[in-house]
Amino acid sequence: MRIPERKSNRKRKEGGSLRQKGSLTAECAFILPLFFLAVVVFVSMLDLYRLHILLQTALCEGAKELGMYAYCTDNDSDSPVGRVTDAVCIAYSTGKVREALEEENLVGIHGGINGIFLLGSGFENGTVTLKASFLYSGPGELFSFFPVRIQILGQAQAWTGYNGGLFPSSSAEELVYITEWQSVCHTSRECTHLKLSISSIPLGTIKEQVNQYGGHYYPCERCIDDNFKGSSVYVTRTGSRYHSSKGCGGLTRNVTAVKRSEVRNLDICSRCGAKK
C-alpha cells in the first residue's frame, strides 16, 4: 500500500514543477517584447535628439547669416542673397539643412531629406525666422503608423547698423584706438605706435643703429636678459628697444576701437596729435 502513495506524491511534485516552468515561460513571453519595445523607443529618442540638434544648429546659423544682410537692397553688392525676403529665407534655410544632413541616416524621417519642409520661414519685424517641420517615427513597421510631427525653430535679430551713405548723421561720436598696455589713445589706426614696421638686424651692430628720431636702441626688459645669446634682434623705426623675438609683447598690438567719451582720462598720442 505504501508504493502507490509514493507514486502519487511523485506525480504531484512533477505536476507542480511543470506548472512552474510553464509560468516562467509565459512571463518571459510577456516581458521580453516589452523590453525590446523599450529599447527601440530609447534608441528612437536618441536619434530624434541628434537630428534635432543638427537641425537647430543649421537653422540658427542660417538665421544669423541672413540677419547680417537683412537691411540690404536688391542691388546691394554687399549681400550674397540680395534683399532678404520670405522666399530667400526658405531657399537659404533649405540649403543649410541639406548641408547639415547630407551624410546623415534619416530613416526615421518620413520622406528623408525631402520630407523636411521649411514653409513658414521669413523675415518680419526685424527678426529672421527659419522653421523646419517633418514627420518622425521610430524604426520598424509598427512605429511608421504613428508618426509624430516635429517642428524646429531658429531665430536671429536682424542687423540694425547703418551705412553712412543711407543714413547720414553729423552727430556721430569720434572713435579712437587703444591698446592693452598703453596709457594714451590714438585718433588714427595708421599711427606708427600701432602699425609697427619691424626689421631684423645683427646683434653686433645694435650699438651703431639709431631710430628715425636719432635715438639708440636699448634691450627690451621683457625678452632680453643677461643670458641672451642670439645673433640677431628685432627693432622698429620708431621704437627705442631691441627684442629677441617678433612675438614679444613690446612688438605686438591688440588694438580696440572705442568711443572718445569712454576714455576721456587718456591723452591723445603725441604722434596722432601732431598730425592732426
Secondary structure, DSSP 4 states (H G I P E B T S, - for coil): -HHHHHHHHHHHHHHHHHHHHHHHHHHHHHHHHHHHHHHHHHHHHHHHHHHHHHHHHHHHHHHHHHHHTTT--TT-TT-TTSS--HHHHHHHHHHHHHHHTTTS--TTBTTGGGG-B-TT-EEETTEEEEEEEEEE--SSHHHHTS-EEEEEEEEEEPP----TTTS--TTPPPEEEE-SS-SEEBS-TT-TTTS--EEEEEGGGGGG-B-TTSPBPEE-TTT--TT---SEEEEESS-SEEBS-TTSTTT----EEEEGGGGTTSEEPHHHHHH-
